[in-house]
Amino acid sequence: HSSKTYENYLIKIDQENISFDTPRQGDKFKIGEVEIHFLHPDQSLDQYDLNNSSLVFVLKYGQQNFLFTGDIEKEVEKELLTENPKLKADIIKVPHHGSDTSSSAAWVKSLEPKTAVIQVGGDNSYGHPKSKIIKLYQTEGANVFRNDLNGNIVITADGRNHTVKVDRSSDNIMVGAELDSKNDNAPKTETALININSAEAAVLEKLWGIGPATAKKIIKYRNSHGPFKKLEEIKNVDGIDDYKFERWQDKITIN
C-alpha cells in the first residue's frame, strides 16, 4: 500500500538520480555480521494481490533468525513452507497485523517462534489482532508483544539470545522481557471500577485498547440493546475481542 513516506522516498530517489533494485526471491546481501535472505515474491507479481505481494525476508544474525512477513496471507505462507521446509524463526513479525487471514496453524507450528511481534495500532477499525491468532502463537510457545498494548517494542540480540524491552507492560509480558523501570516500579493505586452501562466515552477510553471509535460503539450498543446484563456481553461490540476483554474484565462492572 502506498503512503506519503513511501511517495517521498520515491521522489527523493528520482531527484537524486539514485539507481535502485526491488528485492526478489533468492536475493541476498550482508550488512556487517547480518545476512538478509529474501524469500518472496518472485519476479512476477501478477498472481498476487497487494497483501500477498509483500516482501518476505529472513534476517540472519549468528544463530538467530528474524522473519519479516509484511501482510502475506495463508496462501503465501503455504508456498513459503513448501519452498523452505526447514524455515525457523526465533523472532517473527506476525503477518498482516495479526489478522485471521494469516498465521495458519501449520505456519506457526512449523516456524517455532520464540517471540512474536504484532505491529498494530490501537482501536483500529479492522479488529486486529484477532484473539485466536494471539492464542495460536502462545500455544506454540511464543511470547507475544503488540504495539497497541506495549507501545514501542525493542528487541536486542547478540546472535544467540535476545531480550525485549517495551514502553508499557501488560499481562502478556513473558519471561525474558525487560520492563521499562519507570512503569515497572510505579506505585500501584486502587482505582474505581468502570461501569460500562453508564460511563461516558472519555471514561471508557481509559480501558486498554479502547479509543474514541470503540468507545462510541460501546455507547451505541447499549443505547440500542439496553444495559449490559453481564460483563461478557461487551464482547458483542465490534472491535472488542477476547484478548482485550481478558485484559480489563476485572476493571469493569455493570452495576
C-alpha positions as CSV (number, residue, x, y, z in Angstrom):
1,H,0.0,0.0,0.0
2,S,1.2,3.5,-0.8
3,S,1.9,6.1,1.8
4,K,3.2,9.7,2.0
5,T,6.5,8.4,3.3
6,Y,6.9,5.9,0.5
7,E,6.0,8.5,-2.1
8,N,8.5,10.9,-0.6
9,Y,11.1,8.1,-0.8
10,L,10.4,7.6,-4.5
11,I,10.6,11.3,-5.2
12,K,14.0,11.6,-3.4
13,I,15.3,8.7,-5.5
14,D,14.2,10.4,-8.7
15,Q,15.6,13.8,-7.6
16,E,19.0,12.4,-6.7
17,N,19.0,10.0,-9.7
18,I,19.7,7.1,-7.5
19,S,19.7,3.6,-9.0
20,F,17.8,1.0,-7.1
21,D,16.5,-2.5,-7.3
22,T,13.5,-4.1,-5.8
23,P,14.5,-7.3,-4.0
24,R,13.0,-10.6,-5.2
25,Q,13.0,-14.2,-4.1
26,G,16.6,-15.5,-3.9
27,D,18.3,-12.2,-3.4
28,K,20.8,-11.9,-0.6
29,F,23.1,-9.3,0.9
30,K,25.1,-8.6,4.0
31,I,25.3,-5.7,6.4
32,G,28.2,-6.3,8.7
33,E,27.5,-9.6,10.5
34,V,23.9,-9.6,9.4
35,E,22.7,-11.6,6.3
36,I,19.3,-10.8,4.7
37,H,17.7,-13.5,2.5
38,F,14.6,-12.6,0.5
39,L,12.0,-15.4,0.2
40,H,9.1,-13.7,-1.5
41,P,7.9,-12.6,-4.0
42,D,9.4,-13.9,-7.2
43,Q,9.9,-11.8,-10.3
44,S,6.2,-11.7,-11.3
45,L,3.5,-10.2,-9.1
46,D,0.7,-10.9,-11.5
47,Q,-0.7,-13.8,-9.4
48,Y,-0.7,-11.8,-6.1
49,D,-2.8,-9.1,-4.6
50,L,-1.3,-6.2,-2.7
51,N,-1.0,-8.1,0.6
52,N,0.5,-11.2,-0.9
53,S,3.0,-9.1,-2.9
54,S,4.7,-8.1,0.3
55,L,8.4,-8.6,0.7
56,V,9.3,-11.5,3.0
57,F,12.8,-11.9,4.2
58,V,14.9,-13.6,6.9
59,L,17.4,-11.5,8.8
60,K,20.1,-13.9,10.0
61,Y,22.4,-12.8,12.9
62,G,24.6,-15.5,14.3
63,Q,22.4,-18.4,15.3
64,Q,19.2,-16.3,15.2
65,N,16.6,-15.8,12.5
66,F,14.3,-12.8,12.4
67,L,11.4,-13.3,10.0
68,F,9.7,-10.2,8.4
69,T,6.4,-11.1,6.7
70,G,4.6,-7.9,5.6
71,D,0.9,-8.6,5.0
72,I,1.1,-12.0,3.5
73,E,-1.9,-14.3,3.9
74,K,-2.3,-18.1,4.3
75,E,-1.8,-19.0,0.6
76,V,1.7,-17.4,0.5
77,E,2.5,-18.9,3.9
78,K,1.8,-22.3,2.4
79,E,4.0,-21.6,-0.6
80,L,6.9,-20.5,1.7
81,L,6.7,-23.6,3.8
82,T,6.7,-25.8,0.7
83,E,9.7,-23.9,-0.7
84,N,11.5,-23.6,2.7
85,P,10.5,-26.7,4.8
86,K,13.3,-26.1,7.3
87,L,12.5,-22.4,7.9
88,K,12.5,-21.4,11.5
89,A,12.0,-18.1,13.2
90,D,13.3,-17.1,16.6
91,I,11.5,-13.8,16.2
92,I,8.7,-13.2,13.8
93,K,6.9,-10.0,12.7
94,V,3.4,-11.6,12.7
95,P,1.8,-11.3,9.2
96,H,-0.9,-8.8,8.5
97,H,-1.2,-7.2,11.9
98,G,-2.5,-10.5,13.5
99,S,-5.4,-10.9,11.0
100,D,-7.0,-14.3,10.9
101,T,-6.5,-14.3,7.1
102,S,-2.8,-15.1,8.0
103,S,-0.9,-17.2,10.5
104,S,-2.3,-20.7,9.8
105,A,-1.7,-23.3,12.4
106,A,0.7,-25.1,10.1
107,W,2.7,-21.9,9.6
108,V,3.1,-21.1,13.3
109,K,3.8,-24.7,14.3
110,S,6.5,-25.1,11.6
111,L,8.3,-21.9,12.4
112,E,8.5,-22.5,16.2
113,P,8.9,-18.8,17.0
114,K,10.1,-17.8,20.5
115,T,8.9,-14.2,20.2
116,A,6.0,-12.8,18.1
117,V,5.6,-9.1,17.5
118,I,2.3,-7.8,16.2
119,Q,2.5,-4.3,14.7
120,V,-0.9,-2.8,15.2
121,G,-2.5,0.5,16.1
122,G,-4.9,0.8,19.0
123,D,-8.6,0.9,18.3
124,N,-8.1,0.1,14.6
125,S,-11.3,-0.4,12.5
126,Y,-10.2,-3.9,11.4
127,G,-10.3,-5.5,14.9
128,H,-6.6,-6.5,14.6
129,P,-5.2,-8.6,16.1
130,K,-7.6,-11.5,16.4
131,S,-7.6,-13.2,19.8
132,K,-7.4,-16.7,18.2
133,I,-4.2,-15.7,16.4
134,I,-2.6,-14.5,19.6
135,K,-3.6,-17.7,21.4
136,L,-2.2,-19.8,18.5
137,Y,1.3,-18.2,18.9
138,Q,1.1,-18.5,22.7
139,T,0.1,-22.2,22.4
140,E,3.1,-22.9,20.3
141,G,5.4,-21.3,23.0
142,A,5.8,-17.8,21.6
143,N,5.9,-14.6,23.8
144,V,3.5,-12.2,22.1
145,F,4.0,-8.4,22.1
146,R,1.8,-5.8,20.4
147,N,2.2,-2.1,19.8
148,D,-1.3,-1.1,20.8
149,L,-0.7,-2.5,24.4
150,N,3.1,-2.4,24.7
151,G,4.0,0.8,22.8
152,N,7.4,0.7,21.3
153,I,8.9,-2.8,21.2
154,V,12.7,-3.0,21.1
155,I,14.5,-6.3,20.6
156,T,18.2,-6.6,21.4
157,A,20.0,-9.7,20.2
158,D,23.6,-11.0,20.3
159,G,23.3,-13.8,17.8
160,R,22.3,-16.4,20.4
161,N,19.9,-14.8,22.8
162,H,17.6,-11.8,22.8
163,T,15.7,-9.6,25.2
164,V,12.6,-7.5,24.6
165,K,12.0,-4.0,26.0
166,V,8.6,-2.3,25.9
167,D,7.2,1.1,26.8
168,R,4.3,-0.4,28.7
169,S,3.9,-3.7,30.4
170,S,0.8,-5.8,30.1
171,D,-0.4,-9.2,31.3
172,N,1.1,-10.6,28.2
173,I,4.7,-9.8,29.0
174,M,6.7,-13.1,29.2
175,V,9.9,-14.2,30.8
176,G,12.9,-12.5,29.2
177,A,11.3,-9.2,28.7
178,E,12.8,-6.1,30.2
179,L,10.1,-3.8,31.6
180,D,10.6,-0.1,31.5
181,S,11.7,0.8,35.0
182,K,9.5,3.9,35.3
183,N,6.4,1.7,34.6
184,D,7.5,-1.4,36.5
185,N,8.3,0.5,39.7
186,A,5.4,2.9,39.6
187,P,3.3,3.0,42.7
188,K,0.1,1.0,42.4
189,T,-3.1,2.8,43.3
190,E,-6.6,1.5,43.7
191,T,-9.0,2.7,41.0
192,A,-12.8,2.6,40.9
193,L,-14.3,0.0,38.5
194,I,-15.7,1.5,35.3
195,N,-19.4,1.0,34.9
196,I,-19.8,0.1,31.2
197,N,-23.6,0.8,31.4
198,S,-23.1,4.4,32.4
199,A,-19.6,5.5,31.6
200,E,-19.1,8.3,29.1
201,A,-16.7,7.9,26.2
202,A,-13.8,9.6,27.9
203,V,-14.0,7.2,30.8
204,L,-14.3,4.1,28.6
205,E,-11.2,5.2,26.8
206,K,-9.2,4.5,29.9
207,L,-9.5,0.8,29.2
208,W,-6.6,-0.9,27.3
209,G,-7.1,-0.7,23.6
210,I,-10.3,1.4,23.7
211,G,-10.1,4.6,21.7
212,P,-12.7,7.1,20.7
213,A,-14.2,5.0,17.9
214,T,-14.7,1.9,20.1
215,A,-16.0,3.9,23.0
216,K,-18.7,5.3,20.7
217,K,-19.5,1.8,19.6
218,I,-20.0,0.7,23.2
219,I,-22.3,3.6,23.9
220,K,-24.2,2.9,20.7
221,Y,-24.6,-0.8,21.5
222,R,-26.0,-0.2,25.0
223,N,-28.4,2.5,23.6
224,S,-29.7,0.0,21.0
225,H,-29.7,-3.1,23.2
226,G,-30.3,-1.8,26.6
227,P,-27.9,-2.1,29.6
228,F,-25.3,-4.9,29.6
229,K,-26.6,-7.8,31.6
230,K,-23.3,-9.5,32.1
231,L,-19.7,-8.4,31.6
232,E,-19.0,-10.8,28.7
233,E,-21.7,-9.1,26.6
234,I,-19.4,-6.3,25.9
235,K,-17.5,-8.6,23.5
236,N,-20.5,-8.3,21.2
237,V,-19.3,-4.8,20.4
238,D,-17.3,-4.6,17.2
239,G,-13.6,-4.1,18.0
240,I,-13.6,-5.9,21.4
241,D,-12.1,-9.4,21.3
242,D,-11.3,-11.9,23.9
243,Y,-7.8,-10.6,24.5
244,K,-9.0,-7.0,25.2
245,F,-11.8,-8.3,27.5
246,E,-9.4,-10.5,29.4
247,R,-7.0,-7.6,29.8
248,W,-9.5,-5.4,31.7
249,Q,-12.5,-7.6,32.8
250,D,-11.5,-7.1,36.4
251,K,-11.6,-3.3,35.9
252,I,-15.2,-3.0,34.8
253,T,-18.7,-3.5,36.3
254,I,-22.3,-3.4,35.2
255,N,-23.7,-2.2,38.5
